[in-house]
Amino acid sequence: MNFEPVNAYLQWYALHARSRHENVVFDQLRKKSIEAFLPKIQVMSRRKDRRKRILVPLLPGYVFVHTDLNPHHYWDIIRTYGVVRMIGVKGKPVPVKEEEITSLQVLDGTDRTVRNQAYMKSGDRIMIMEGPLKGLSGFYLRHKGKSDKVVVSVELLQRSLAVEIENWGVEKIT
């Protein structure tokens, strides 16, 4: 494969992992000293004898890597056990927007009510200015008679997450 680095500086890229192999991919990348990010959320798990809080991937099937994407790093990442492919367009890896990664980092480890949402393209862009999710940016969404939500989208993956917000200060981004 004739491969040229997209940029000479570090950017985030999304990896598609084998089903239920996100943790394996994350651990393997870390062992190779490659900066990786696997956003997780806390959920209640029902065991045979008890209920327990566990961390599960926020975006099942995806792990993010921070790399300059030189050919050596690219092949080292792609050859990692459990990696299916690097997400891109027409076979060329495409970086994830920094603000989308920042929003996922804000959600990482949270026990907020988060659910996967159909990908959204329209709506007011907002940022939460106070409260536990301060700094999270996304789309404002309100369902009639229901609570307000912020929808965080990762455009490259065509995936969105809806997060319930309370009376936190939100500000429209123009």
ABEGO torsion letter per residue (X at the ends): XBBBBABABBBBBBBBBBBGAAAAAAAAAAAAGBBBBBBBBBBBBBBAABBBBBBBBABBGBBBBBBAGBAAAAAAAAABBGBABBBBBGGBBBBBBAAAAAAAAAABGBABBBBBBBBBABEBBBBBABEAABGBBEBBBBBBGBBBBBBBBBAAAGBBBBBBBBABBBBBBX
